[in-house]
Amino acid sequence: MALSRGGFGVWLAGAALIALASGTVTLAQNQNQSKPQEKNAPPSQAQAQEIQELVRVADAAMTGQQAPADFPIQFQNDFLKAQGDRVWVPMTLSVDPSKLTSPTGEPLAFYVRVAPRGMTTPPAAPAPAVDSKDSKERDKKKDKDKDKDKDKDKDKNKDAKPGAAATTGSSPAYPFEDLSFLDVKPAAAGQPIRILRGFGAPSGQYDVYLVMRERNVPAGTTPKTSVLKQPVDVPDYRTEFSTSSVILAERVETLPAAITPDTQAEHPYAFGTTEIVPSAEKKFSKSQELIVLLQIYNPMITPDKKFNIETTYTFFQVAPEGEKRFNATAPQAFTNDSMGPGFDPSAPDRSIQAGQGIPLQSFPAANYRLEVKVTDKLSAKTLTQSVNFSVTP
């Protein structure tokens, strides 16, 4: 079958893994805002109050209290390897605009917290950092200044207020948490509002708490708030032969500049200067191109850095009476020759980017299952993933 490289050629050109910033609470602006503010700018008093309220709502949800659910939040996610031992989890959140106070779009406050599975109380705040050099110097002077310090302490205790204590200002440490103020644009007729965000975390089992709250509602109106608790099992991509999620994209775009780690959460499907626009509904018209993308990790590599990976893409038409094979692409090979001299998939910041761009003119309108098979010919290991989609006239 005829294939197009227009959609995934840019994806194949960039093989670097995502670099992530630390997952701390920040004030981020949605990429569609017309008046972005500095990401690290201090919040206003009103914003600080909103932050405290969203954190309080998440805390209550963690303890098992009934959480507000003024509008439903639908959750989809993918998994991709990031640098270090972390995994990148891009999320697509869908909200029915008719359930909001202003169906034509309005500002939202959005908070995400990633907590270990089953955690019901916030973790203890981290202890303040101690400079080891300063600590040693203090120890040396401790005995010498002991008497002098006693006298000073007596004077201080005279003036000390009852109950006074030092505070570190540290926040509880979660694998990831983030807060954003979003200007939500009106959705197309009959379509939900979609918000794309992402988080990074080591492999493991987590509960992801998503809190959304309306902003700037009319006077006398109570802002609607919803909480979604979503269990997420993050895979381990560190050593075993494995693949990312299979992503079906509407298109792949080239950005004028690479996304920075600090803004990665706002562009969860951006890889350097390449940004994927995923298909949330996985519905495509016959005039479209089906863009299939995935990453391959940890193939067997010989001492002289040789590797040999083959991927196949097989389509099955799904009907009430069962499914039948429709067609398949020619095998796609990834070797030293095809990837170019010097490419090393075992490097810490590298992966094999696989993909196909498939015109859908020959596909009858129907439901389909795509089966992607990845074979490591050196180890004789095979991985299989499937994803469903539909073709409309």
Secondary structure, DSSP 8 states (H G I E B T S, - for coil): -----TTTHHHHH--B-B--------EEE-TT-SS---TTS---HHHHHHHHHHHHHHHHHHTT----BSS-EEEEE--EEBSTTEEEEEEEEEE-GGGSSSTT--EEEEEEEEEETT--S----------HHHHHHHHHHHTTTHHHHHHHHHHHHHH--TT-----------SEEEEEEEE-----TT--EEEEEEEEEESEEEEEEEEEEE-S--TT----EEEEEEEEEE---SSS-EE---EEEEEEEE-SS---GGGGGGSTTEETTEEEEE-SS-EEETTSEEEEEEEEE-----TT---EEEEEEEEEEEETTEEEEEEE---EEEEHHHH-TT--TTSTTB-EEEEEEEE-TTS-SEEEEEEEEEEETTTTEEEEEEEEEEEE-
